[in-house]
Amino acid sequence: MGFEKPSDIVIRESMPSAVMNAVSSTISLLSNDLDDADYKLLGDIQTVPYYDLSYYKLKIAFWTEFLNRKYTDLVGNHFRTEDELEYYISDNRVAWYKKLDCIEFLIDYMTENFVDDFRKPVIEGFIVKLNYHFERLRYGYRIIDGCCTDITSDEEISSILEAVSADDTPATHLKKALSHYSHRPDPDYANSIKESISAVEAYCREKTGESTFGPALNKLQSKGLAINPQMKSAFEKLYNYTNDKTTGIRHAMLDASETYKPSADEAYFMLIASSAFVNYLKKKTSCLK
């Protein structure tokens, strides 16, 4: 009805205090959940050296690998009462995108280092809680495959998650597309589009042995793939769009003065469309020889 601006309805490119508080609270709960997991993993944590505890390891990694600060600056500071991670998220001097980078770092570190059955559910719960708060606070980001991405539709998120969860080449391309799209503060939309369409091409090529997208799609049809001619034509045209030398997507621009540059909207569309098309092709070709 015009009472709120669209930019206020879905919050992007900032982190208001409500979101900062929610993230800080979730990190506080993470410390408790990791302590509980350590108890199951190591026994009575009161008898375990503090440097062997998971949350301490996470804080040290954040301090020395994310902030690139000296280890002694952290362990020698006995006067700070705030948790270092929560303090960083709540600090208004820290740019919003660095806070999202911090969240990604924490998830990446835990995923790489906390691989046992006790701490894995803690990581999953951490992501679920953050996405819950982002949704209820109308924050325009969601955590998908470890990336804080400005995609808010549940259907679109489901499509991407289905596509990137596979252990195959198309999923690798889509993960790269998601990473390029989500990179802050300078997303790479051209390479995101390139990786998105490469996921579709890779699936078709692997299924047929053909070297390019068009012949591969034709061969899938000859094997029995039932695809509407207009849908096939649409994706062939999208593939041709990525090969257009004026876009700089798959080829370097011939003219440096070109004013056309792929935008966030185009990269967003290609990520969703390519994920959905890969999922579609997998379902349609599952019964083909």
Backbone bond lengths (Angstrom), bond angles and torsions (degrees), N, CA, C in turn:
res aa  C-N    CA-C-N  psi(-1)  N-CA   C-N-CA  omega(-1)  CA-C   N-CA-C  phi
1 M - - - 1.466 - - 1.522 111.69 -
2 G 1.330 116.50 4.22 1.456 118.83 176.72 1.508 114.51 91.82
3 F 1.341 117.33 1.78 1.460 119.51 -179.32 1.531 111.39 -75.22
4 E 1.329 115.44 -26.87 1.456 119.57 178.17 1.518 109.06 -126.01
5 K 1.324 116.39 142.93 1.444 120.93 176.15 1.529 109.34 -76.22
6 P 1.345 117.77 151.33 1.467 119.52 177.48 1.520 113.03 -54.13
7 S 1.344 116.76 -36.03 1.461 120.25 -179.33 1.525 112.02 -66.03
8 D 1.345 116.42 -20.55 1.466 119.80 178.27 1.522 111.80 -89.48
9 I 1.331 116.43 -21.08 1.455 120.56 -176.82 1.523 110.67 -76.84
10 V 1.335 117.54 -43.24 1.457 122.76 172.64 1.523 107.16 -120.67
11 I 1.324 116.64 115.83 1.466 122.03 -172.00 1.519 109.87 -87.73
12 R 1.333 116.42 124.73 1.457 122.29 178.39 1.525 109.57 -136.18
13 E 1.328 114.89 159.65 1.458 123.38 175.48 1.526 112.81 54.02
14 S 1.321 114.75 38.30 1.460 122.78 172.60 1.525 106.49 -166.90
15 M 1.324 116.25 172.76 1.463 119.72 172.72 1.516 107.33 -141.51
16 P 1.349 116.59 95.10 1.461 120.23 -179.15 1.518 111.67 -66.65
17 S 1.326 115.44 165.94 1.467 120.33 -173.60 1.526 112.55 -60.40
18 A 1.333 117.17 -34.40 1.474 119.26 179.94 1.523 110.86 -62.02
19 V 1.324 116.72 -40.49 1.464 120.58 179.32 1.523 109.93 -71.15
20 M 1.335 117.11 -42.60 1.462 119.97 177.38 1.534 111.05 -57.74
21 N 1.327 116.32 -43.13 1.463 120.18 179.74 1.523 111.31 -63.89
22 A 1.333 115.92 -40.58 1.463 119.97 -179.76 1.525 110.86 -65.54
23 V 1.336 117.15 -42.13 1.460 120.82 178.64 1.525 110.39 -65.44
24 S 1.331 117.01 -43.60 1.466 120.60 178.85 1.523 111.14 -61.03
25 S 1.323 116.91 -42.55 1.466 120.89 178.85 1.529 110.96 -64.13
26 T 1.330 116.39 -38.77 1.462 120.56 179.72 1.521 110.65 -67.24
27 I 1.330 117.27 -36.51 1.462 120.55 176.39 1.531 110.32 -67.40
28 S 1.329 116.90 -38.17 1.458 120.66 176.95 1.527 110.88 -61.47
29 L 1.333 115.82 -43.44 1.464 120.09 176.83 1.524 111.19 -66.28
30 L 1.337 116.32 -32.95 1.464 120.35 177.22 1.520 110.62 -60.18
31 S 1.330 117.17 -41.80 1.468 119.54 179.80 1.524 110.91 -61.30
32 N 1.332 116.77 -40.37 1.466 120.17 178.35 1.524 111.31 -66.74
33 D 1.342 115.82 -42.38 1.467 120.14 -178.42 1.528 111.06 -66.54
34 L 1.321 117.03 -37.00 1.467 119.77 177.89 1.523 110.91 -69.58
35 D 1.333 116.93 -35.49 1.472 119.83 175.29 1.525 110.40 -62.16
36 D 1.325 116.89 -42.67 1.466 120.49 177.90 1.526 111.27 -62.71
37 A 1.347 116.39 -41.26 1.460 120.30 178.86 1.521 110.49 -65.97
38 D 1.345 116.76 -39.32 1.465 120.40 177.93 1.526 111.17 -62.88
39 Y 1.332 115.82 -36.53 1.467 120.04 178.61 1.537 110.10 -60.96
40 K 1.342 115.75 -42.52 1.466 120.17 179.17 1.524 111.00 -70.28
41 L 1.340 115.93 -33.33 1.459 120.69 -175.15 1.520 112.64 -83.75
42 L 1.337 116.34 -40.28 1.466 120.70 -170.85 1.525 114.08 -111.69
43 G 1.333 116.83 -9.74 1.454 119.32 -174.25 1.518 110.58 94.54
44 D 1.299 117.87 -158.26 1.456 122.57 -178.65 1.530 110.27 -59.40
45 I 1.342 116.37 108.59 1.470 119.23 -174.80 1.524 112.19 -70.36
46 Q 1.342 117.80 -11.61 1.465 119.50 176.39 1.519 111.17 -66.30
47 T 1.337 115.87 -22.36 1.469 120.05 -179.09 1.529 112.13 -100.49
48 V 1.331 116.69 -0.58 1.472 121.25 -178.00 1.526 108.86 -93.43
49 P 1.332 119.08 135.04 1.467 121.41 177.13 1.534 110.54 -55.82
50 Y 1.314 117.04 138.50 1.471 121.07 -175.28 1.523 112.15 -57.67
51 Y 1.345 117.48 -30.98 1.461 119.97 -177.35 1.535 112.33 -74.98
52 D 1.339 117.61 -7.26 1.466 121.09 175.58 1.525 112.18 -96.07
53 L 1.325 117.39 -2.91 1.463 120.47 -178.46 1.530 110.69 -82.34
54 S 1.303 116.06 143.83 1.465 121.94 -171.12 1.520 112.16 -62.33
55 Y 1.333 117.00 -45.42 1.468 118.30 -175.31 1.519 110.40 -68.31
56 Y 1.328 117.43 -33.69 1.459 119.70 176.37 1.530 110.36 -64.69
57 K 1.338 116.93 -42.88 1.464 120.87 177.55 1.525 110.64 -60.41
58 L 1.332 115.78 -39.69 1.460 120.36 179.49 1.529 110.87 -64.63
59 K 1.331 116.42 -43.08 1.466 119.92 178.69 1.531 111.89 -64.69
60 I 1.335 116.04 -40.06 1.461 119.68 178.80 1.526 110.28 -63.59
61 A 1.331 116.60 -42.44 1.464 120.42 178.92 1.526 110.48 -63.19
62 F 1.333 116.31 -43.41 1.470 120.85 177.58 1.528 110.11 -59.08
63 W 1.326 116.46 -44.01 1.466 121.61 -174.80 1.535 111.57 -70.71
64 T 1.334 116.55 -44.59 1.468 119.89 -172.21 1.523 113.43 -93.43
65 E 1.346 118.31 -25.64 1.463 120.27 -175.09 1.530 112.59 -108.08
66 F 1.334 117.16 -30.38 1.464 119.89 178.25 1.529 110.84 -90.90
67 L 1.344 115.73 -49.85 1.468 119.53 178.25 1.526 112.50 -84.99
68 N 1.334 115.91 -17.02 1.472 121.33 -177.92 1.533 111.95 57.48
69 R 1.335 114.35 41.69 1.465 121.19 177.08 1.537 109.50 -97.93
70 K 1.318 115.66 165.22 1.461 120.25 178.80 1.532 110.51 -74.74
71 Y 1.319 114.51 140.51 1.463 120.96 179.09 1.516 111.28 -57.08
72 T 1.332 116.54 -41.06 1.466 120.02 -177.42 1.526 112.36 -67.58
73 D 1.347 117.50 -23.42 1.465 119.84 177.24 1.516 111.34 -65.93
74 L 1.331 115.95 -29.44 1.460 119.70 -179.90 1.521 111.37 -85.09
75 V 1.319 116.87 -52.96 1.464 119.64 -174.35 1.520 111.48 -71.48
76 G 1.352 117.34 -21.47 1.450 119.37 179.97 1.513 114.00 -88.07
77 N 1.348 116.57 -4.05 1.463 120.32 -178.26 1.526 109.20 -93.79
78 H 1.316 117.08 98.66 1.468 120.87 -177.10 1.532 111.47 -97.13
79 F 1.323 117.54 2.54 1.462 119.83 -172.46 1.528 113.39 -104.36
80 R 1.338 116.38 -16.98 1.454 117.99 179.24 1.520 109.40 -74.56
81 T 1.307 115.93 126.90 1.464 119.90 -179.30 1.522 111.30 -92.82
82 E 1.359 116.94 -24.90 1.450 118.96 -178.73 1.528 110.09 -78.73
83 D 1.320 115.13 149.16 1.448 119.80 171.01 1.531 108.55 -66.41
84 E 1.333 117.88 136.01 1.464 121.11 -174.52 1.525 112.47 -59.87
85 L 1.332 116.68 -39.75 1.462 119.78 179.89 1.525 111.31 -67.35
86 E 1.319 116.34 -47.14 1.462 119.89 179.34 1.527 110.69 -64.41
87 Y 1.311 116.16 -37.00 1.468 120.64 179.40 1.521 110.42 -62.40
88 Y 1.342 116.40 -41.52 1.460 120.93 -179.39 1.528 110.78 -64.38
89 I 1.336 117.04 -45.26 1.463 121.25 -178.56 1.531 110.55 -65.00
90 S 1.310 117.75 -34.67 1.465 121.52 -175.84 1.527 113.36 -86.86
91 D 1.321 117.19 -6.10 1.462 121.17 -176.50 1.533 110.19 -77.56
92 N 1.329 117.17 114.94 1.461 121.44 -178.32 1.519 113.12 -67.64
93 R 1.324 117.04 -13.65 1.459 119.93 178.61 1.524 112.21 -79.91
94 V 1.330 116.79 -14.86 1.459 121.34 -179.34 1.526 109.26 -87.27
95 A 1.322 117.40 130.22 1.464 121.82 -179.24 1.524 110.77 -61.71
96 W 1.329 115.64 147.37 1.469 121.55 -177.35 1.521 111.93 -56.67
97 Y 1.347 116.36 -39.34 1.466 118.58 -175.79 1.523 111.47 -73.06
98 K 1.340 117.53 -27.53 1.459 119.47 175.40 1.528 110.91 -68.51
99 K 1.318 116.38 -31.24 1.465 119.82 176.97 1.527 110.65 -68.88
100 L 1.333 116.03 -38.59 1.463 118.92 175.35 1.529 110.27 -68.32
101 D 1.341 116.73 -37.97 1.466 119.81 174.54 1.524 110.82 -59.09
102 C 1.326 116.13 -39.08 1.465 121.05 179.24 1.527 110.79 -62.67
103 I 1.334 116.44 -43.95 1.468 120.28 178.10 1.525 109.96 -59.44
104 E 1.338 116.47 -45.51 1.461 120.22 178.94 1.529 110.91 -61.36
105 F 1.335 117.10 -40.44 1.461 120.86 179.52 1.525 110.51 -61.46
106 L 1.338 116.64 -45.58 1.464 120.45 -179.17 1.527 111.00 -60.28
107 I 1.339 115.82 -45.67 1.466 119.79 -179.44 1.521 110.44 -64.27
108 D 1.343 116.26 -43.59 1.466 120.21 -179.49 1.518 111.22 -63.29
109 Y 1.344 117.03 -42.87 1.463 120.37 -179.62 1.530 110.23 -63.88
110 M 1.318 116.69 -46.51 1.467 119.60 -178.06 1.521 111.27 -65.43
111 T 1.334 116.34 -40.31 1.465 120.09 -179.98 1.520 111.38 -63.18
112 E 1.341 115.91 -36.70 1.465 120.07 -179.09 1.527 112.55 -77.46
113 N 1.332 117.81 -31.78 1.468 120.74 -169.41 1.523 114.79 -111.61
114 F 1.321 118.24 -23.72 1.463 120.84 -178.21 1.524 108.50 -106.81
115 V 1.334 115.81 78.04 1.463 120.37 -169.71 1.532 113.41 -101.41
116 D 1.313 117.64 1.41 1.466 120.01 -178.76 1.519 110.55 -78.85
117 D 1.322 115.56 167.13 1.464 121.28 -176.48 1.525 113.29 -71.39
118 F 1.337 118.36 -14.78 1.459 120.78 -179.88 1.525 111.99 -84.28
119 R 1.342 116.74 -36.39 1.458 119.64 -175.70 1.529 113.63 -96.08
120 K 1.327 117.76 -20.30 1.469 120.07 177.11 1.529 112.02 -56.08
121 P 1.355 118.42 -47.43 1.469 118.37 179.04 1.528 113.14 -62.64
122 V 1.337 116.96 -27.06 1.467 120.64 178.02 1.527 109.74 -66.24
123 I 1.334 116.69 -42.94 1.470 121.07 178.47 1.520 109.70 -62.51
124 E 1.325 116.39 -46.25 1.468 120.60 179.92 1.523 110.62 -61.07
125 G 1.320 115.97 -41.99 1.462 119.96 179.12 1.513 112.35 -65.33
126 F 1.329 116.57 -37.09 1.463 121.77 177.22 1.531 110.51 -59.44
127 I 1.333 116.29 -45.16 1.466 121.16 -179.96 1.521 110.63 -66.74
128 V 1.319 117.05 -43.22 1.469 121.20 179.77 1.526 110.70 -60.47
129 K 1.324 116.39 -43.88 1.472 120.30 -179.29 1.520 111.47 -64.71
130 L 1.332 116.71 -43.32 1.466 119.48 179.50 1.530 110.64 -63.27
131 N 1.331 117.34 -44.84 1.466 119.76 179.04 1.524 111.80 -63.94
132 Y 1.326 116.66 -34.41 1.467 120.32 176.62 1.526 110.49 -62.70
133 H 1.331 116.30 -46.48 1.469 119.77 -179.98 1.524 111.40 -67.44
134 F 1.332 116.81 -40.09 1.464 119.48 178.45 1.530 110.50 -60.08
135 E 1.312 116.00 -40.29 1.475 119.79 -178.69 1.524 111.15 -69.38
136 R 1.335 117.20 -46.93 1.461 118.89 -175.37 1.532 112.09 -70.04
137 L 1.337 116.74 -25.75 1.463 120.79 179.75 1.532 112.06 -94.84
138 R 1.331 115.93 8.74 1.465 122.57 177.97 1.533 111.37 58.09
139 Y 1.321 114.84 35.40 1.454 120.07 178.35 1.525 107.79 -84.47
140 G 1.324 117.24 127.62 1.457 121.22 -168.90 1.507 115.46 -79.03
141 Y 1.342 118.01 34.96 1.459 121.29 178.95 1.522 109.37 -135.86
142 R 1.326 115.15 149.77 1.452 121.38 172.54 1.525 108.42 -136.62
143 I 1.323 116.11 153.20 1.458 120.90 178.04 1.518 107.80 -92.30
144 I 1.329 115.69 113.74 1.455 122.12 -179.53 1.518 107.68 -126.36
145 D 1.333 116.17 119.61 1.461 121.42 179.44 1.535 111.12 53.25
146 G 1.330 115.97 38.66 1.451 121.10 176.70 1.511 115.65 84.25
147 C 1.341 117.90 -2.94 1.469 121.98 -179.33 1.529 110.14 -106.62
148 C 1.326 116.60 137.25 1.462 121.65 172.82 1.524 107.53 -84.05
149 T 1.323 115.97 104.99 1.456 121.86 -168.81 1.513 110.42 -118.75
150 D 1.345 116.32 139.73 1.461 119.01 -178.74 1.522 111.30 -86.17
151 I 1.334 113.78 66.50 1.458 123.05 174.87 1.522 106.48 -129.01
152 T 1.336 117.09 126.20 1.450 118.49 -170.53 1.531 114.66 -117.22
153 S 1.315 118.83 -15.56 1.454 119.92 -178.69 1.530 110.75 -73.95
154 D 1.327 117.34 130.74 1.463 121.01 179.23 1.527 111.19 -60.11
155 E 1.347 116.10 -39.52 1.453 120.02 -178.67 1.531 111.00 -65.21
156 E 1.333 116.08 -40.14 1.453 119.75 -179.69 1.525 111.04 -68.96
157 I 1.337 115.49 -40.99 1.463 119.73 177.41 1.527 110.23 -60.80
158 S 1.335 116.84 -43.32 1.464 121.25 -179.83 1.519 111.28 -61.56
159 S 1.328 116.30 -40.21 1.463 120.66 -179.96 1.515 111.06 -63.69
160 I 1.335 116.83 -44.40 1.462 120.39 179.58 1.526 110.66 -66.87
161 L 1.326 116.87 -45.69 1.468 120.42 -178.50 1.515 111.72 -59.56
162 E 1.336 116.40 -40.99 1.464 120.20 178.68 1.519 110.20 -61.72
163 A 1.330 116.56 -42.12 1.466 120.73 -176.58 1.523 112.37 -72.10
164 V 1.353 118.24 -39.90 1.467 119.83 -175.72 1.524 112.61 -83.02
165 S 1.332 117.57 -12.14 1.469 119.78 -176.55 1.526 112.56 -78.38
166 A 1.341 117.31 -14.19 1.459 120.17 179.88 1.526 110.51 -73.21
167 D 1.305 115.06 155.42 1.467 120.70 177.38 1.522 108.11 -100.94
168 D 1.334 115.75 71.39 1.455 119.44 -177.74 1.532 110.24 -150.69
169 T 1.331 115.55 176.99 1.465 121.22 -176.21 1.528 112.48 -64.42
170 P 1.352 119.47 -44.62 1.468 118.29 178.08 1.527 112.96 -56.58
171 A 1.325 117.15 -39.27 1.466 120.28 178.78 1.523 110.78 -63.67
172 T 1.328 117.30 -38.11 1.471 121.01 177.68 1.520 110.72 -61.46
173 H 1.333 116.29 -44.14 1.470 120.20 178.26 1.525 111.05 -63.13
174 L 1.321 117.04 -42.36 1.469 120.21 -178.04 1.528 111.52 -68.77
175 K 1.325 117.17 -33.98 1.466 119.69 175.07 1.525 110.79 -64.08
176 K 1.329 116.22 -39.67 1.466 119.76 176.74 1.527 110.55 -66.16
177 A 1.342 116.09 -39.91 1.469 119.92 178.02 1.523 110.48 -61.26
178 L 1.316 116.30 -42.68 1.462 121.29 178.77 1.522 111.09 -64.32
179 S 1.328 116.48 -39.94 1.464 120.79 179.30 1.527 111.00 -64.99
180 H 1.343 117.25 -45.42 1.470 120.56 178.26 1.530 110.49 -62.27
181 Y 1.304 116.58 -41.54 1.468 120.94 -178.04 1.526 111.25 -66.53
182 S 1.325 116.51 -35.47 1.465 121.38 -173.02 1.520 113.12 -90.73
183 H 1.321 118.13 -6.87 1.466 120.09 -174.87 1.526 111.13 -62.29
184 R 1.338 115.71 131.14 1.458 120.96 -177.48 1.526 109.93 -121.09
185 P 1.325 117.88 143.70 1.474 128.29 2.00 1.519 113.50 -91.63
186 D 1.356 117.56 6.31 1.468 121.15 -175.53 1.522 110.85 -122.10
187 P 1.316 118.62 80.88 1.466 120.64 178.21 1.521 111.53 -64.35
188 D 1.323 116.27 149.26 1.464 122.37 -179.13 1.527 107.75 -108.21
189 Y 1.320 116.47 88.22 1.461 120.87 -173.75 1.523 112.22 -70.65
190 A 1.334 117.87 -35.67 1.458 120.11 -179.56 1.528 110.75 -62.57
191 N 1.332 117.24 -46.98 1.462 119.69 179.86 1.519 112.01 -71.68
192 S 1.325 117.25 -28.42 1.461 119.74 174.49 1.529 110.15 -62.69
193 I 1.328 116.25 -45.71 1.467 120.56 178.38 1.527 110.57 -63.31
194 K 1.327 115.94 -42.53 1.469 120.63 179.25 1.526 111.08 -58.03
195 E 1.335 117.07 -46.29 1.466 120.37 -179.21 1.525 111.28 -69.15
196 S 1.326 117.38 -34.27 1.465 120.45 178.86 1.522 110.99 -62.10
197 I 1.325 116.71 -51.39 1.465 119.23 -178.16 1.519 110.66 -70.27
198 S 1.344 117.24 -28.89 1.467 120.62 177.50 1.519 111.16 -64.69
199 A 1.335 117.30 -28.93 1.466 120.44 177.42 1.521 110.39 -64.33
200 V 1.334 116.88 -43.17 1.470 121.14 178.49 1.521 109.77 -65.65
201 E 1.330 116.27 -46.39 1.460 120.64 -179.41 1.529 110.81 -61.37
202 A 1.345 116.58 -42.77 1.467 120.23 -178.19 1.523 110.84 -62.07
203 Y 1.325 117.38 -41.07 1.464 119.80 -179.51 1.524 110.12 -63.51
204 C 1.330 116.71 -46.99 1.464 120.22 -178.48 1.527 111.33 -64.52
205 R 1.327 117.09 -39.66 1.462 120.32 -179.42 1.521 111.41 -68.08
206 E 1.329 117.08 -41.30 1.464 120.01 179.98 1.519 111.63 -64.99
207 K 1.314 116.46 -33.16 1.459 121.07 -178.89 1.527 112.70 -75.12
208 T 1.330 116.69 -24.15 1.465 119.73 -171.60 1.516 114.56 -120.66
209 G 1.329 118.36 -22.23 1.448 120.81 -175.37 1.514 113.61 82.78
210 E 1.338 116.90 0.68 1.460 120.67 177.34 1.529 109.91 -74.61
211 S 1.323 116.12 159.95 1.458 120.25 -174.55 1.519 113.70 -95.96
212 T 1.329 118.44 -14.73 1.467 120.92 -179.21 1.528 109.92 -134.86
213 F 1.331 114.25 164.37 1.458 120.56 -171.41 1.531 113.39 -65.02
214 G 1.334 117.45 -48.92 1.462 120.52 -175.71 1.516 113.51 -57.89
215 P 1.341 118.59 -56.41 1.461 120.06 177.64 1.532 113.21 -59.38
216 A 1.345 116.17 -34.47 1.467 119.09 179.82 1.525 110.61 -65.55
217 L 1.327 117.44 -42.86 1.461 120.91 178.89 1.523 110.36 -66.02
218 N 1.326 116.95 -38.71 1.469 120.32 177.29 1.525 111.05 -62.92
219 K 1.334 116.36 -40.08 1.458 120.08 -179.22 1.523 111.18 -67.32
220 L 1.347 116.26 -36.44 1.466 119.34 175.87 1.521 110.03 -61.71
221 Q 1.324 116.61 -38.95 1.464 120.51 177.22 1.528 110.67 -63.56
222 S 1.318 116.21 -41.55 1.464 119.68 -179.19 1.519 111.70 -66.69
223 K 1.355 115.73 -23.08 1.468 119.98 177.55 1.522 112.75 -84.40
224 G 1.335 115.75 -5.99 1.457 118.77 177.53 1.506 115.53 118.66
225 L 1.352 117.55 5.11 1.454 119.53 177.26 1.526 109.81 -65.46
226 A 1.322 116.34 119.72 1.467 121.31 179.27 1.525 108.43 -93.03
227 I 1.315 116.35 100.09 1.446 120.93 -179.65 1.524 109.21 -129.16
228 N 1.307 116.51 134.30 1.454 121.03 179.61 1.528 110.40 -59.33
229 P 1.325 117.98 134.18 1.473 120.39 -178.01 1.523 112.99 -56.55
230 Q 1.337 117.27 -35.95 1.456 119.81 -179.70 1.527 111.36 -69.41
231 M 1.341 116.00 -37.09 1.464 119.09 176.80 1.523 110.38 -66.28
232 K 1.314 116.20 -43.01 1.466 120.34 177.42 1.521 110.14 -59.89
233 S 1.323 116.14 -46.34 1.460 120.59 179.57 1.524 111.71 -60.83
234 A 1.337 115.52 -38.72 1.468 119.85 -178.92 1.521 110.78 -61.78
235 F 1.343 117.14 -43.67 1.459 118.38 -178.57 1.516 111.99 -75.23
236 E 1.317 116.98 -29.96 1.466 118.64 174.13 1.526 110.13 -63.68
237 K 1.330 116.48 -38.45 1.463 120.07 178.72 1.528 111.44 -70.17
238 L 1.338 117.34 -36.63 1.460 119.93 175.65 1.528 110.50 -63.80
239 Y 1.334 116.13 -39.33 1.463 120.38 177.52 1.527 110.00 -63.67
240 N 1.327 115.95 -42.30 1.467 120.04 178.22 1.529 110.88 -64.57
241 Y 1.332 116.16 -35.21 1.469 120.11 176.94 1.519 110.95 -59.62
242 T 1.330 117.10 -41.31 1.475 119.58 -179.35 1.521 111.60 -70.48
243 N 1.330 117.42 -20.85 1.462 121.21 177.87 1.521 113.10 -90.46
244 D 1.331 116.85 -5.40 1.459 120.61 179.93 1.528 109.37 -64.69
245 K 1.319 116.43 124.50 1.472 120.05 -175.12 1.525 113.03 -68.49
246 T 1.331 117.25 -14.49 1.469 118.64 178.73 1.519 112.14 -79.32
247 T 1.337 117.83 -12.17 1.461 119.77 -177.78 1.518 112.79 -91.41
248 G 1.344 116.90 -25.10 1.461 119.74 -176.46 1.511 113.04 70.22
249 I 1.349 117.48 21.07 1.469 120.43 -177.03 1.524 110.80 -81.62
250 R 1.333 116.73 -59.14 1.462 120.06 -179.69 1.529 112.53 -104.26
251 H 1.311 116.00 -10.39 1.464 120.90 179.06 1.512 108.83 -136.73
252 A 1.313 116.17 148.21 1.457 119.68 176.79 1.524 109.83 -63.96
253 M 1.327 116.82 142.78 1.459 121.16 177.97 1.523 109.96 -62.80
254 L 1.324 115.10 136.63 1.461 119.65 179.12 1.521 111.23 -76.19
255 D 1.317 115.45 -30.19 1.466 120.40 -174.82 1.519 108.79 -121.24
256 A 1.322 116.64 114.59 1.469 120.57 -177.28 1.518 112.28 -64.58
257 S 1.328 116.23 -17.04 1.465 119.46 -178.69 1.520 112.74 -84.60
258 E 1.340 117.08 -2.11 1.464 119.96 -179.75 1.530 110.16 -55.77
259 T 1.304 116.09 132.59 1.460 120.60 -177.95 1.521 112.21 -92.64
260 Y 1.359 117.62 -15.57 1.458 119.83 -178.20 1.520 110.84 -75.70
261 K 1.312 115.97 130.36 1.453 121.45 173.52 1.522 107.98 -139.03
262 P 1.336 117.14 135.29 1.468 118.85 176.98 1.526 110.44 -57.49
263 S 1.318 116.16 136.83 1.455 121.51 -176.60 1.522 111.01 -102.00
264 A 1.321 115.14 175.28 1.464 120.86 176.49 1.518 110.93 -60.17
265 D 1.327 116.42 -38.75 1.465 120.29 -178.79 1.523 111.37 -63.03
266 E 1.352 116.64 -41.66 1.462 119.62 -179.94 1.534 111.10 -68.80
267 A 1.344 116.18 -41.53 1.463 119.53 178.49 1.527 110.71 -64.31
268 Y 1.320 116.06 -40.14 1.471 122.26 177.47 1.524 109.82 -60.16
269 F 1.338 115.83 -48.76 1.462 120.05 -179.35 1.520 111.31 -60.78
270 M 1.347 116.93 -45.25 1.458 120.19 -176.91 1.530 111.93 -67.22
271 L 1.325 116.92 -35.02 1.462 120.45 177.80 1.518 110.45 -64.32
272 I 1.334 116.09 -46.52 1.463 120.14 179.99 1.518 110.91 -68.07
273 A 1.343 116.56 -47.15 1.462 120.76 -176.47 1.526 111.25 -63.93
274 S 1.324 117.36 -42.52 1.465 120.19 -178.59 1.527 111.22 -69.31
275 S 1.338 117.20 -39.59 1.474 119.96 175.99 1.522 110.17 -60.71
276 A 1.317 115.85 -46.29 1.462 120.34 -178.79 1.527 111.05 -65.02
277 F 1.346 116.95 -38.84 1.462 119.59 -178.00 1.521 111.15 -70.82
278 V 1.340 117.17 -38.18 1.463 119.60 175.06 1.527 110.31 -61.39
279 N 1.335 116.82 -45.45 1.467 120.14 177.96 1.528 110.76 -60.32
280 Y 1.328 115.66 -41.71 1.467 121.50 179.79 1.531 110.46 -62.39
281 L 1.345 116.75 -47.83 1.460 120.24 -178.59 1.531 111.43 -63.01
282 K 1.321 116.81 -39.07 1.468 119.50 179.47 1.528 111.40 -61.66
283 K 1.326 115.67 -41.29 1.464 119.84 179.28 1.529 110.76 -68.64
284 K 1.332 116.55 -42.18 1.461 120.57 -176.10 1.523 112.04 -72.76
285 T 1.330 118.29 -27.97 1.467 120.92 -176.59 1.524 112.70 -100.30
286 S 1.314 117.88 1.84 1.468 120.30 -175.24 1.530 112.70 -62.32
287 C 1.325 116.83 -26.13 1.455 119.97 -178.04 1.536 112.55 -101.92
288 L 1.355 116.73 1.84 1.460 119.30 179.60 1.514 110.89 -81.80
289 K 1.320 116.66 151.72 1.467 121.06 177.94 1.526 109.16 -80.35
